[in-house]
């Protein structure tokens, strides 16, 4: 699968049996960003956007990676590892169906730096297994001491949930972490969460205004721009999606090219996977010949090219979906 134009990555075919036995992995996810980032840790967010496309398969549920950008790009391995732990914890808690994530480091000094990062997380004491997170940092409990070239195991005790399973993130030289249970299902406060590209705002505004005329009582989360960008943005967006009955996605080339739109879509996708409910509704707003398969596998209503008659016709489908 080739997603280099949108997410700078491609996913290989399965290796041969002999290659799998030799290398101990079955596929390669190659990340090829077109340009350098001012903050190398931003690469981590891009990598998890890539992973979100490929791990919803029982045969693809263990991932190994280096501390990305900490080699020739000379990014701080500490900052990169912190970013990986934060991203892994967030997505696994949301319901990303991975059994393990492994950080692989062959340099002894850098491996020691990895241990220090995990030790810092352990010291935070920021998660109560009965009541949930006390802050954004997880508590890490060491299960076994580390020795040179041996595994150091630490666990993340997360509040149990109905879909809780015992999974792990591992960081290697290696370090293993039990997968956090899925986040508790939020009380629904919105009927619809609107996910769209800002460049398409005029078309989307017309749809919402018409929808409200048909049903003024609908509770709609419309403008994610009202949430300040930064480290908390994705968490706040995820909470809002968890509080919505439906996520209405307006597909277009501009949507595909927006990292923020991808994040919103993937938060909705992991929630749909976690709950088994049909949460996502796609409105195909503007034609995009290279629309990724990830979007096409969900049902969509064809309203190209922002045809007002088609948009008005889609409103009945949206309202009916809320009643079923």
N, C-alpha and C positions, 0 to 999 in steps of 0.2 A: 504494500500500500504506500502510495507516494503523497505525502502532505507537505512537500518542501515549499510550495508557494504560499501556504497559509501558516503552517506551524514549524517550518524548517526541519522537518524530520521525515524519515521513511522507515518502513517496517519490512524486514526481509521475509522471504519464504522460510519454511522450516528446513533446518539443516538436515543432512543425511544422518543415518543412524551412527555411522562411524565418526562423523564430525561431532555429533552430540556426545558420544562417549569420550572423545578426545578433549573437547573444550568445556564440557559440563554445562552447556546452555543450548537451547534449541532454536532461538531466533535472535536477531540483532535489531535493536532500535537505534538508528543512527541520527544524531541531532546535528544539523549543519546550519547554524544561524548565519544570516547574510552579513551581519555587522556586529561589531563589538558593542557591549553595553557599558554605560558609565558605571553601573554597579553590577559586578559580575554575578551577585546573588540573584539578580533578576532572571538569569538563565534558569534558575531552579523553577520559577513559576512557569516558564515556557516548557520545561521538560515534563512537568506534571500535566500540563495541557496535552502534551503528546501522549503520555501514559494513559490519560483518560479515554483515549480512542481505542486502545488495544487490550485492556485488561479485563473486559467484560466477557471473558471466555475461560472456561474451566482449565483449558490447556495453557493459558498465559496468566499465571497468578504468582510467579516468583520473579523478582527483578533484582539485578545486580548492577551497580554503577560506581564509577569513581567519584571522588569529591570534585565535581565538575569545575573546570576553569582554574583549578588550584595547581595545575602543572605549568606548561609554557606560558599561559596567560597570567601567571603569578598572582592570582587572586588569593586572598586570605583563606586558608583552609578552615580556620575557625568560623569565619563569617559564612562560608559556603555550607559547612556542616550544620551550623545553627539554622540556616535557611532550609536545608533539606529536612531536618527534624521537624521544624515548624510546619512545612508543607505536607510532609508525610502524616503527621499527627492530624492536621486539619482534614485531609482527604480521606484517611482511613476512618476517622470518626464520622465523617459524612456518609460513609458506606462504600468507598472504593473497594471492589472485591479482590484485594491482593492478600496472599498468604504471607509474603515477606518482601522486604526491601533490604538489600545488602549494600553497604558502602565498602568498597574494596580499596585498600591502600597498601602498597608494597614498601613504601619508604618508612623506616622505623620511627624517625622523628615526627613525621606527619601522623603516623599511627598514634603516637603518644599525644599529639595535639587533639586527635579525635577522642581519646579517652578523657581528656580534660573537659571537652565540651559536654560529653555525657555525664561526667561527674558534676559539672555545674548544674545541669538539668536535674540531676538527682537531688542536689542540695536545695532546690527551690521549694520543695514541700508545698506545691501549689495545687494539688489535686486531692480531693476527699472522695474516697471510693463510694461513700453513701450519698453525698450531696452533689458531687460533680466538681467542675473546675472552679477554683478560687481565683485564678487569674489565667492569662493566656499561656503560661508555661506549665507543662506537665510535670508531675512528680515522677521521679525515677527511683526505683528500688533495686539495689544490687542483689543478685542472687548468688553469684560466685566470683571469687577474686580473679584478677587477671594476672597472667604471666607472659613473658616475652613469647610471641608467636602462638599464644593460646587464646581461646575465646573468652571474652568478658561478657557476661550476661547481665542485663538489667531489665526490669519490667516496668511498664506503665500501667498502674491499676486504674481503670476507668469504671465509672458507674455502670453496673450491669443494665442491659436493655433487653427487649424481647428478642432481638436478633443477634445478641452477643455471641461471639465465637472466639476461640482462643487462637489468634493469629499473631504474626510477629513481623517487626521491622528488624533487620539486622544490619549492623555496620561492621564491616570487616576490615580491619585486622582482627577478627570480627566482633561486633557488638550486637546483641539481639534484644528486641523490645517487643513485648506482647502487644498485639494490635488493640487499639482502643475500641470499645463497643460503640456502635452507631449512636449518634447524638439523639437525645430524646425527641420524640415527635412534638413539634410546637403546636399550641392551640391556634387554630386557623383564625386569622384576623382579616385576611384579604380574600376576596373571591378570585381575583386575577392579578398575577404579576406580569407586567409588560416588559419583554426583552426585545430591544431594537437598537439599530445603529443610529447615532445622533444625526447623521446626514439624511436619514429617512424620516425625520421628526414630523414634517408637514403631513406626510401620508398617514403616519401613525396617529397624529393628533386628530385628523379627520375621522379615522376609525373609532377612536375613543369617544369623541364628541357624539358621534352617531350612536354608539353603543349606550352611552349614558342617556340619550334621548329615549331609547327603547326600554331601558331599565335603570332609572335614576338611583335605585337603592344599592347598586353594585358597589362593592368596596374594591377599588383598583389601586395597586401600587404601580405608578406610572413612570416616575422619573428617578432612576438610580443616580443621576447626577446630583441629587439632593444629599447624597451620602458623600462626605469628603473623601477624596482619594488618599490612599496611604495604607499602612499595614493592617488596619482594621476594616478596610473597605470590603474585601471578599467575605469576611466573617459576617458583617452586617447584611450583605446581599444574601448570603446563605440563610441567615435567620429569617429574612423577609420571604424568601422562596419557601422555606419550611412552614411559614404562616399563611401560605396561599393555597387555595384549592386547585388552581390551574396556573400554568405558566404559558403565556401566549407569546410565541416566538415569531418575529417578522423577518423572514429570510431574504437575504439580498447579498450582493457582492460586498457591500459595505459592512454588513453583519459579519460575513466570513472573515473580513480583514481586521476586525476589532478584537484584540485580546480580551477586553472586558466583556464583550458579547459571548465569546467562547466560555469564559468563566461562568457567566450566568447560565448558559445552556448546560454546562457540565455539572453545575450544582443541581440543576433540575433533573438531569439524567441520573445522577447517583441517588437522588431522593426517590425517583420513580423505581429504580432498581431495588432500593432498600425496602420500599413500602409495598411494591407490587401494584400500585395504583397508576392509572393512566393520567398523568399530571401534565405532560407536554402536549400542546397544540401548536402546530406550525402553520403560519400564514405565509405562503410563498408570495412575497410582495413584489419583487423585481427580479427578472430573469438573471440567472448566474450560470452560464454553461459549465463552469467548473465547481459547482456546488459539491462539497465533500459528502461522501457516502454516509458519514455520521449523521447528517441532517436528513438525508433521504430515507433512512430506514424507519423514521417516524412518520405517521400519517400527516399529510399536509393538505391545506385548502388552497387551491390555485386562484390567486388574485392578481396574477401578473397582467399588465404592467401597472400596478397600483390602480387597477380598474375600480372606479367608485361603485359601480353596480355590483361587481363581484365582492367587494369589501362589505357592502351593505348586506349582501346575501350570506356572507360568512357569519354575520352577527347572530343569526338564528341558531347556527350550529354551536357557537360559543355559549349562548344562553342555555341551550338544551343540554350541553355537556355538564353544566353546573347543576342541573336538576337531576341528572342520572347518577 
